[in-house]
């Protein structure tokens, strides 16, 4: 009994479940991919605008906790990333 109490007391109070951890990893990967795509934008002011926009969107939705909402936002973010990548590809051709 004492060992169990010691083991659980070492965990931080806000320990994520496996599902939450996996979603968090998806969100962080999406954020990194968006920032990497934005680096390809040739115009400095457009690049700054997009970087600020992405940062604000992720900050604004940071407190979301409902699974369906988070999944929907990840889907929307991936669609926006694909649109940005398409636009950049067209601009290069």
C-alpha positions in Angstrom: 0.0 0.0 0.0 2.8 2.4 0.9 4.6 1.8 -2.4 1.4 2.5 -4.4 1.0 5.8 -2.6 4.6 6.7 -3.2 4.3 5.8 -6.9 1.2 7.9 -7.5 2.4 10.8 -5.5 5.4 11.3 -7.8 3.1 11.9 -10.8 2.4 15.5 -11.6 -1.3 16.5 -10.9 -2.0 17.2 -14.6 -0.8 13.9 -16.0 -2.2 13.3 -19.5 -4.0 10.1 -20.5 -2.5 8.2 -23.5 -5.2 9.6 -25.8 -4.6 13.2 -24.6 -0.8 12.6 -25.1 -1.3 11.4 -28.6 -3.6 14.3 -29.5 -1.1 16.7 -28.1 1.6 15.2 -30.3 -0.7 15.5 -33.3 -1.3 19.2 -32.5 2.4 19.9 -32.0 3.3 18.2 -35.3 0.6 20.1 -37.1 2.0 23.4 -35.6 5.5 22.6 -36.7 4.4 21.6 -40.2 2.5 24.8 -40.6 5.5 26.9 -39.4 7.7 25.0 -41.8 5.4 25.7 -44.7 5.2 29.3 -43.8 9.0 29.6 -44.0 8.5 28.9 -47.8 6.4 32.0 -48.3 8.6 34.4 -50.3 7.2 37.7 -49.1 8.5 38.8 -45.7 5.3 40.6 -44.6 3.1 37.8 -45.7 5.3 35.3 -43.9 5.1 37.4 -40.7 1.4 37.8 -41.0 0.9 34.0 -41.5 3.2 33.2 -38.6 1.4 35.6 -36.3 -2.0 34.2 -37.5 -0.9 30.5 -36.8 0.5 31.4 -33.4 -2.7 33.2 -32.4 -5.0 30.4 -33.6 -3.1 27.8 -31.6 -3.0 30.0 -28.5 -6.7 30.8 -28.8 -7.6 27.1 -28.9 -5.1 26.0 -26.3 -7.7 25.5 -23.6 -9.9 23.2 -25.7 -10.5 19.9 -24.0 -13.4 18.2 -25.8 -12.2 15.4 -27.9 -14.5 16.0 -30.9 -13.7 19.7 -30.9 -9.9 19.0 -30.9 -10.2 16.4 -33.6 -12.2 18.8 -35.8 -9.7 21.6 -35.3 -6.8 19.2 -36.2 -8.7 18.3 -39.4 -9.3 22.0 -40.2 -5.7 22.8 -39.6 -4.5 20.0 -41.9 -6.8 21.2 -44.6 -5.5 24.8 -44.2 -1.9 23.4 -44.4 -2.7 21.5 -47.6 -4.2 24.7 -49.1 -1.0 26.7 -48.1 1.2 24.0 -49.6 -0.8 23.9 -52.9 -0.6 27.7 -53.1 3.1 27.7 -52.5 3.6 24.9 -55.1 1.6 26.9 -57.7 3.6 30.1 -57.0 6.8 28.2 -57.6 5.7 26.7 -60.9 
